[in-house]
């Protein structure tokens, strides 16, 4: 019997939102203030290479989390520009807190779904983080009055590994005190959320974003397009749970 449901964050609880343009402007301003002129094309190339969520130029077979400061250092190394540690720390902080002033929107039905589930199920979050760390994400979730729905929030910058590494799922389930077979995970990425949940022997629900398709290599237990559909899955499975 399902005792808990864990959720991914981006494209599951939050709508996707990019802060890349703002961060690029911050870097360009910093360089120009230090006498370095850089074209937008070159900045785009260097930034995109180093700040892609999982840098495709670096083999990361162990799924180790790449921290923001590491990405910043690699970017300046590639630009062959030496930067004092104090400046690196300032850029790091500026990058990480951007979400606080301009948070992403919640996906449709988030509050309704979490409210309906919370009376009967333990709820957790298992999320990879890019540049914005878990401590900032929790603040935004709190501002939206949804943080308290989650008994557990597990972020890759705190575990040190990205999904599908099992430590993300192991950490959450240990804190929820549940066995994998009693937990359902909901997420939008087949290679991380769904693969990781299946490997850890959890039930997996793929929330399919418009324009995406499943090539069939990784097969979730269920597929949805909107979060409230979770409630129908619960009902059809005849699990202990809400009847909205």
URPEQUI-V18415 format. One record per backbone hydrogen bond with DSSP energy under -1.0 kcal/mol. CO is the residue of the C=O (numbers start at 1). NH is the residue of the N-H. If there is no record, write none. Layout:
BEGIN
co = [CO:CO]
nh = [NH:NH]
END
This chain:
BEGIN
co = [3:4:5:6:7:9:9:9:13:14:19:20:21:22:23:24:25:26:27:28:29:31:32:39:40:41:42:43:44:45:46:47:55:60:63:67:68:69:70:71:72:73:74:75:76:84:85:86:87:88:89:90:91:92:93:97:98:105:107:109:110:111:112:113:114:117:117:122:123:124:125:127:133:134:135:136:137:138:139:140:141:141:142:146:147:152:154:155:155:156:160:162:165:166:167:168:169:170:171:172:173:179:180:182:182:183:184:185:186:187:189:190:192:193:194:195:196:197:198:203:204:204:205:206:209:222:224:226:227:228:229:230:231:232:233:234:235]
nh = [122:184:124:186:126:12:13:14:107:11:23:24:25:26:27:28:29:30:31:32:33:36:35:43:44:45:46:47:48:49:50:51:58:63:162:71:72:73:74:75:76:77:78:79:81:88:89:90:91:92:93:94:95:96:97:100:102:15:110:113:114:115:116:117:118:120:121:5:151:7:154:156:137:138:139:140:141:142:143:144:146:147:145:149:150:125:127:158:159:160:65:165:168:170:171:172:173:174:175:176:178:182:183:3:4:203:6:205:8:207:194:195:196:197:198:199:200:202:201:185:221:222:187:224:212:206:208:229:230:231:233:234:235:236:237:239:238]
END
